[in-house]
Amino acid sequence: MYPDLTRDDVFRLETRRLWLRWARQADAQALVRFAGEKAVAGMTARIPHPLDPPAVDKFILESRQANADGRALVMAITPRRHPTQVIGVVSIEPDPDGGAPHLGYWLGTPHWGQGLATEAARAMIDAFFAYTEGSELASSARVVNPASRRVLEKCGFASVGSGLQAFPARGGVFPVDRFRLDRRAWDSLKTWHAAGLVFERHDRPECRVGA
């Protein structure tokens, strides 16, 4: 799905406040701390609670392999001024049932309420439409998670209804709101945004290859 450009671990995306890069083994402790919080893990399908170090080690290895293969783009979210300090993860991964690739994200609770999840998600969406031939993205949010729905709406996703979704780490299925974003809508959103018609100011993310 992704080109050679993204398949090297020096690939990164920079926004006004964030640096998105591949996860590293040195990130394990921070990932255990932030992803393992009940408030974070409980809203995800795949993060167990409690979260133990071996599960995080496995995630890091698998995410790096998926990036190297071009099957997905899984990026650690870090503050631009402190790129060694992981505060969350954002990803675009293939749908196992053959549907549109899926945008997912989480952010450690100390960093909620600052617009950082939206900023990270927009950078990933821009990279997806810039570097792949994909025409559409999907995402979802638990119906009890209005903050996640707001992130998707601010990124231009449109609601396509509700339904049940499997949450393996939660041990069952839960009701979710489902969303879609196509390339045409994203291009229009960027145009409106550049004209200052919608949303707050947001710099287009840079893609840099190099140390």
Backbone torsions as a table, in degrees:
resi	resn	phi	psi	omega
1	MET	NA	-43.0	-177.3
2	TYR	-100.1	150.6	-178.0
3	PRO	-80.4	175.3	-179.2
4	ASP	-56.0	-32.0	-177.3
5	LEU	-53.3	-40.1	-175.6
6	THR	-89.0	-5.6	-170.6
7	ARG	-91.0	11.4	178.7
8	ASP	-115.4	139.1	-174.8
9	ASP	-74.3	3.8	170.9
10	VAL	-89.7	-6.4	178.1
11	PHE	-65.1	138.9	175.9
12	ARG	-151.9	161.3	173.8
13	LEU	-120.2	133.2	178.4
14	GLU	-117.7	137.3	173.4
15	THR	-120.7	-171.1	-177.9
16	ARG	-59.3	-39.0	-175.4
17	ARG	-119.2	-8.3	-170.4
18	LEU	-126.0	157.4	171.5
19	TRP	-127.8	118.2	178.0
20	LEU	-103.6	127.1	-176.5
21	ARG	-146.0	171.6	176.0
22	TRP	-62.8	147.2	173.0
23	ALA	-71.2	148.6	-180.0
24	ARG	-128.1	162.3	178.8
25	GLN	-60.2	-31.7	179.0
26	ALA	-65.2	-13.8	179.9
27	ASP	-85.2	-8.0	-169.2
28	ALA	-55.0	-46.2	-176.6
29	GLN	-62.0	-43.7	179.6
30	ALA	-67.0	-37.3	178.8
31	LEU	-65.2	-41.5	176.9
32	VAL	-61.1	-43.4	-176.8
33	ARG	-64.9	-50.9	-173.6
34	PHE	-81.7	-47.5	-178.5
35	ALA	-69.4	-26.3	-177.2
36	GLY	-78.3	-7.9	177.1
37	GLU	-64.5	137.9	-177.7
38	LYS	-58.5	-37.7	-178.8
39	ALA	-64.7	-27.9	178.5
40	VAL	-87.9	-57.3	-176.3
41	ALA	-58.5	-37.2	-175.8
42	GLY	-63.9	-18.3	179.4
43	MET	-97.1	1.2	-177.8
44	THR	-109.3	159.9	179.9
45	ALA	-85.5	-23.7	-168.1
46	ARG	-122.9	-7.1	-178.3
47	ILE	-93.7	115.8	179.7
48	PRO	-75.1	159.1	173.8
49	HIS	-137.2	122.6	1.4
50	PRO	-71.2	158.0	-178.6
51	LEU	-105.4	125.7	-177.8
52	ASP	-105.0	158.3	-177.3
53	PRO	-55.4	-40.6	179.4
54	PRO	-59.3	-35.8	178.5
55	ALA	-65.9	-37.4	178.7
56	VAL	-70.5	-40.8	176.5
57	ASP	-57.6	-42.1	178.7
58	LYS	-64.3	-43.0	178.1
59	PHE	-59.1	-45.3	-178.3
60	ILE	-61.1	-47.3	179.7
61	LEU	-62.5	-44.8	-177.5
62	GLU	-68.8	-37.8	179.4
63	SER	-67.7	-38.8	178.6
64	ARG	-66.5	-38.8	178.9
65	GLN	-67.4	-41.1	177.9
66	ALA	-62.2	-40.5	176.8
67	ASN	-64.3	-45.1	-177.8
68	ALA	-64.7	-32.7	178.8
69	ASP	-80.0	-13.8	-176.7
70	GLY	78.9	10.7	-179.6
71	ARG	-77.5	-26.4	-174.5
72	ALA	-153.5	172.7	170.7
73	LEU	-134.0	107.8	-177.5
74	VAL	-117.3	116.2	-171.0
75	MET	-124.0	135.9	171.5
76	ALA	-74.8	137.2	177.0
77	ILE	-93.4	124.9	178.6
78	THR	-134.6	152.2	173.2
79	PRO	-64.6	139.9	-178.2
80	ARG	-59.1	-34.3	-179.2
81	ARG	-79.9	-15.3	-178.5
82	HIS	-137.7	68.9	-172.2
83	PRO	-68.5	-4.5	175.1
84	THR	-91.2	-6.4	-175.2
85	GLN	-103.2	100.5	-178.1
86	VAL	-76.0	134.9	178.5
87	ILE	-123.5	-2.5	-179.8
88	GLY	177.0	-173.1	179.3
89	VAL	-141.7	142.9	173.3
90	VAL	-133.4	141.6	-175.3
91	SER	-148.2	155.7	166.6
92	ILE	-128.6	116.1	-173.6
93	GLU	-129.1	155.5	-179.8
94	PRO	-67.4	149.8	175.3
95	ASP	-81.1	127.0	-177.7
96	PRO	-62.6	-20.2	-179.9
97	ASP	-95.9	7.6	176.4
98	GLY	87.7	8.5	177.5
99	GLY	-81.0	-166.4	-179.9
100	ALA	-64.3	146.2	175.0
101	PRO	-54.1	150.3	-170.9
102	HIS	-111.3	129.4	174.2
103	LEU	-88.8	127.8	175.2
104	GLY	-132.9	157.9	-179.0
105	TYR	-164.9	153.8	167.5
106	TRP	-150.2	157.4	-177.3
107	LEU	-141.0	138.2	177.3
108	GLY	-60.1	142.6	-173.1
109	THR	-57.2	-31.4	178.5
110	PRO	-64.4	-12.7	-175.1
111	HIS	-112.1	11.2	176.8
112	TRP	-72.5	157.5	172.4
113	GLY	77.6	13.2	-179.4
114	GLN	-115.7	4.3	-179.4
115	GLY	79.4	11.1	-175.3
116	LEU	-73.5	-36.2	178.0
117	ALA	-63.6	-41.6	177.7
118	THR	-63.1	-42.4	-179.9
119	GLU	-63.1	-42.9	178.7
120	ALA	-67.0	-43.1	-179.2
121	ALA	-63.3	-42.0	179.6
122	ARG	-62.1	-39.4	178.9
123	ALA	-62.3	-42.1	180.0
124	MET	-68.3	-40.7	177.9
125	ILE	-61.5	-44.9	179.6
126	ASP	-60.8	-42.0	178.8
127	ALA	-64.8	-40.8	-179.7
128	PHE	-60.2	-49.2	-177.7
129	PHE	-74.6	-23.4	178.5
130	ALA	-79.6	-37.2	-169.8
131	TYR	-110.4	-3.1	176.5
132	THR	-126.5	170.3	176.8
133	GLU	-95.8	9.8	-179.2
134	GLY	-60.2	143.6	-177.3
135	SER	-105.6	-11.7	-173.6
136	GLU	-156.3	148.8	173.4
137	LEU	-122.3	151.2	174.8
138	ALA	-121.4	158.4	172.0
139	SER	-160.2	172.1	179.4
140	SER	-154.6	162.9	178.1
141	ALA	-147.6	140.6	175.2
142	ARG	-58.7	143.7	-177.3
143	VAL	-63.7	-18.4	178.3
144	VAL	-92.4	13.4	-177.1
145	ASN	-123.6	71.3	-177.6
146	PRO	-62.5	-28.8	-179.5
147	ALA	-64.1	-39.9	178.8
148	SER	-67.4	-38.3	176.9
149	ARG	-62.5	-38.8	179.3
150	ARG	-64.4	-38.0	176.2
151	VAL	-57.9	-48.1	-178.2
152	LEU	-63.8	-42.1	179.6
153	GLU	-64.2	-39.3	178.6
154	LYS	-68.5	-20.8	176.7
155	CYS	-90.2	2.4	176.5
156	GLY	93.9	1.8	178.4
157	PHE	-66.7	144.0	177.1
158	ALA	-108.9	140.2	178.2
159	SER	-68.5	137.1	176.8
160	VAL	-123.1	22.0	176.0
161	GLY	111.0	-177.1	-178.7
162	SER	-122.1	164.4	178.5
163	GLY	-176.6	-171.7	178.3
164	LEU	-101.5	142.4	-179.6
165	GLN	-135.2	141.0	177.8
166	ALA	-71.6	134.7	175.0
167	PHE	-123.2	83.9	-174.7
168	PRO	-53.5	-39.4	-178.5
169	ALA	-71.9	-17.1	178.6
170	ARG	-97.8	-7.5	176.3
171	GLY	78.1	28.2	179.4
172	GLY	177.8	-162.9	177.0
173	VAL	-113.5	147.8	-176.7
174	PHE	-137.0	151.7	177.3
175	PRO	-70.7	136.9	179.7
176	VAL	-134.3	155.8	167.2
177	ASP	-94.9	132.8	-177.3
178	ARG	-106.4	146.6	-174.9
179	PHE	-136.8	155.6	176.6
180	ARG	-137.7	148.9	174.6
181	LEU	-141.2	123.7	178.0
182	ASP	-105.3	166.8	-175.4
183	ARG	-59.0	-40.5	-177.6
184	ARG	-63.9	-43.5	179.1
185	ALA	-64.9	-39.3	179.1
186	TRP	-64.8	-42.5	178.0
187	ASP	-61.7	-40.6	178.8
188	SER	-66.0	-41.7	179.5
189	LEU	-60.3	-43.1	179.1
190	LYS	-64.3	-37.5	178.8
191	THR	-65.4	-46.6	178.4
192	TRP	-62.4	-41.3	-178.8
193	HIS	-62.5	-45.4	179.2
194	ALA	-61.2	-29.7	179.5
195	ALA	-84.3	-2.6	179.3
196	GLY	76.2	22.7	-175.5
197	LEU	-89.4	-25.8	-179.1
198	VAL	-139.7	153.8	174.9
199	PHE	63.2	174.4	176.0
200	GLU	-80.2	167.4	178.4
201	ARG	-63.4	137.0	179.3
202	HIS	-148.1	118.8	-178.8
203	ASP	-69.7	141.5	176.3
204	ARG	-64.6	133.2	-177.4
205	PRO	-66.0	142.3	173.9
206	GLU	-88.3	148.4	170.9
207	CYS	-112.5	120.0	-178.9
208	ARG	-122.4	136.3	175.0
209	VAL	-114.1	122.6	-178.1
210	GLY	145.1	171.8	-177.6
211	ALA	-73.7	NA	NA
